[in-house]
Amino acid sequence: MEDTEKPENNEGPVPVPREEEGDDYQPKEKGNLGLHTEVQELVNECEQPGLTQSLPLPEDLALRHLPALSLAHRRLDFTHRYPALSSLQECVVRVCCIRSFGHFLTNLHGNVLHFNPEVGIFTSITQSEQDNLVQQAKAQFKMAEEEARRNRLMRDMAQLRLQLEVSQLEGSLQQPKAQSSMSPYLVPDAAALCQHLNLIRQLAKSGCFIIIIPRTVIDGLDHLKKENAGARDGIRFLESEFRKGNRYIRCQKESGRSFERDKLKRQDMEAWHLWKMVDSCRQLITVSQSNGDEDTAGMVTILTGHQVEQLCSQSTAMKSAVQAVCSAGMELKNIKEFYRQWKEIG
């Protein structure tokens, strides 16, 4: 039998058949397996991810025209005369290619395989990762449930604490019987704090009322402080009282979702602030109702530095805000008139 045979398409010589098929080529033996030198070189390099296959296998010859394998076969010269390989040596070449490919997979992002150098084997960590992901998901779900339960508990405790605080404050009010018809909660606007801070001081000092300062009022003062000395005085007074923890002057933080009315804010800032104050006062009424107070009419009075009649004629938006005060069961009074009425009753 000749070493090479011409294919029908005359593409050049191809490797000779295996030696057990009659070839008289005797490979150089090395080690107990009797591996050819080039096969042994593959064995020495197969633990690297970039092994270059230098010997073609029968499957390479059969599929050398397949376009999908053109890149894999680009380093093989099918016109070169290669030594015939025994079945054992072909298996060794396959194992070398597979092991090198395994090392390539261990370097991929996502860790498809893991190589254990102690025992020299590859293990798939995909399943273990899935198990870990399932366990992590269960743990995260359990943590989310615990967090939700803790948040519900904290909200319930905050609501109870607020209700208790309101009850204690209402019980501590030192209103004479003649003054019991006046609102226990007073909510001054920015104009009242700017123009009549001394009256607010006296109302708070009397212990007859609880002065509530919504966030929107503080924002209004902050907006006016550059050009209004009264606004700066009001801010300093509130900061001092908040720092001391005056139980009769409280800053009310916004809770829940209120109507922002962004368009109104751009068109009529004062009307927008009054609407925001109404939203804050509704929260007070809601807390009182949850405490068992069925009749909450007149419980809250908004004190303004303006004349109420002038506010109603100021703009359509302001008139609507004033009407919202009355519709919510609150009162809107000029601070000087309220103070005078309180003094007359007292």
ChimeraX attribute file (.defattr): number of C-alpha atoms within 10 A of each C-alpha:
attribute: neighborCount
match mode: 1-to-1
recipient: residues
	/A:1	10
	/A:2	7
	/A:3	16
	/A:4	14
	/A:5	14
	/A:6	10
	/A:7	10
	/A:8	7
	/A:9	6
	/A:10	8
	/A:11	10
	/A:12	13
	/A:13	15
	/A:14	19
	/A:15	21
	/A:16	19
	/A:17	20
	/A:18	17
	/A:19	16
	/A:20	12
	/A:21	11
	/A:22	9
	/A:23	15
	/A:24	12
	/A:25	14
	/A:26	11
	/A:27	16
	/A:28	10
	/A:29	12
	/A:30	12
	/A:31	8
	/A:32	6
	/A:33	11
	/A:34	14
	/A:35	20
	/A:36	19
	/A:37	13
	/A:38	16
	/A:39	20
	/A:40	20
	/A:41	12
	/A:42	22
	/A:43	19
	/A:44	12
	/A:45	16
	/A:46	23
	/A:47	19
	/A:48	16
	/A:49	18
	/A:50	13
	/A:51	20
	/A:52	15
	/A:53	19
	/A:54	16
	/A:55	20
	/A:56	22
	/A:57	17
	/A:58	13
	/A:59	8
	/A:60	16
	/A:61	13
	/A:62	9
	/A:63	13
	/A:64	18
	/A:65	11
	/A:66	10
	/A:67	10
	/A:68	10
	/A:69	12
	/A:70	13
	/A:71	9
	/A:72	13
	/A:73	20
	/A:74	10
	/A:75	13
	/A:76	17
	/A:77	13
	/A:78	19
	/A:79	11
	/A:80	11
	/A:81	13
	/A:82	17
	/A:83	20
	/A:84	25
	/A:85	26
	/A:86	17
	/A:87	12
	/A:88	12
	/A:89	18
	/A:90	18
	/A:91	13
	/A:92	18
	/A:93	24
	/A:94	15
	/A:95	15
	/A:96	23
	/A:97	22
	/A:98	16
	/A:99	22
	/A:100	21
	/A:101	17
	/A:102	22
	/A:103	20
	/A:104	17
	/A:105	18
	/A:106	18
	/A:107	13
	/A:108	10
	/A:109	7
	/A:110	11
	/A:111	13
	/A:112	17
	/A:113	18
	/A:114	17
	/A:115	16
	/A:116	10
	/A:117	8
	/A:118	6
	/A:119	7
	/A:120	10
	/A:121	11
	/A:122	16
	/A:123	13
	/A:124	13
	/A:125	15
	/A:126	14
	/A:127	10
	/A:128	10
	/A:129	14
	/A:130	11
	/A:131	12
	/A:132	12
	/A:133	12
	/A:134	12
	/A:135	12
	/A:136	12
	/A:137	12
	/A:138	12
	/A:139	12
	/A:140	12
	/A:141	12
	/A:142	12
	/A:143	12
	/A:144	12
	/A:145	12
	/A:146	12
	/A:147	12
	/A:148	12
	/A:149	12
	/A:150	12
	/A:151	12
	/A:152	12
	/A:153	12
	/A:154	12
	/A:155	12
	/A:156	12
	/A:157	12
	/A:158	12
	/A:159	14
	/A:160	15
	/A:161	12
	/A:162	16
	/A:163	18
	/A:164	14
	/A:165	13
	/A:166	17
	/A:167	14
	/A:168	11
	/A:169	16
	/A:170	17
	/A:171	10
	/A:172	15
	/A:173	16
	/A:174	14
	/A:175	18
	/A:176	11
	/A:177	10
	/A:178	10
	/A:179	17
	/A:180	12
	/A:181	11
	/A:182	20
	/A:183	19
	/A:184	21
	/A:185	21
	/A:186	25
	/A:187	24
	/A:188	26
	/A:189	26
	/A:190	29
	/A:191	22
	/A:192	24
	/A:193	28
	/A:194	21
	/A:195	19
	/A:196	18
	/A:197	18
	/A:198	12
	/A:199	17
	/A:200	21
	/A:201	14
	/A:202	11
	/A:203	19
	/A:204	17
	/A:205	14
	/A:206	14
	/A:207	17
	/A:208	21
	/A:209	22
	/A:210	26
	/A:211	24
	/A:212	22
	/A:213	21
	/A:214	23
	/A:215	16
	/A:216	21
	/A:217	23
	/A:218	19
	/A:219	13
	/A:220	17
	/A:221	22
	/A:222	16
	/A:223	13
	/A:224	17
	/A:225	17
	/A:226	10
	/A:227	9
	/A:228	14
	/A:229	13
	/A:230	20
	/A:231	25
	/A:232	17
	/A:233	17
	/A:234	25
	/A:235	19
	/A:236	12
	/A:237	15
	/A:238	18
	/A:239	13
	/A:240	12
	/A:241	16
	/A:242	15
	/A:243	9
	/A:244	9
	/A:245	11
	/A:246	15
	/A:247	15
	/A:248	21
	/A:249	22
	/A:250	17
	/A:251	16
	/A:252	17
	/A:253	11
	/A:254	14
	/A:255	9
	/A:256	6
	/A:257	7
	/A:258	11
	/A:259	8
	/A:260	11
	/A:261	11
	/A:262	10
	/A:263	10
	/A:264	15
	/A:265	14
	/A:266	9
	/A:267	11
	/A:268	14
	/A:269	16
	/A:270	21
	/A:271	22
	/A:272	22
	/A:273	23
	/A:274	23
	/A:275	26
	/A:276	22
	/A:277	22
	/A:278	22
	/A:279	20
	/A:280	22
	/A:281	25
	/A:282	17
	/A:283	15
	/A:284	20
	/A:285	23
	/A:286	12
	/A:287	18
	/A:288	20
	/A:289	14
	/A:290	13
	/A:291	15
	/A:292	9
	/A:293	11
	/A:294	10
	/A:295	11
	/A:296	17
	/A:297	14
	/A:298	18
	/A:299	19
	/A:300	26
	/A:301	24
	/A:302	23
	/A:303	25
	/A:304	24
	/A:305	18
	/A:306	16
	/A:307	14
	/A:308	16
	/A:309	12
	/A:310	11
	/A:311	18
	/A:312	16
	/A:313	11
	/A:314	13
	/A:315	14
	/A:316	13
	/A:317	21
	/A:318	22
	/A:319	17
	/A:320	13
	/A:321	23
	/A:322	22
	/A:323	14
	/A:324	16
	/A:325	22
	/A:326	14
	/A:327	11
	/A:328	17
	/A:329	17
	/A:330	23
	/A:331	18
	/A:332	21
	/A:333	19
	/A:334	18
	/A:335	26
	/A:336	18
	/A:337	12
	/A:338	17
	/A:339	16
	/A:340	12
	/A:341	13
	/A:342	14
	/A:343	10
	/A:344	9
	/A:345	11
	/A:346	11
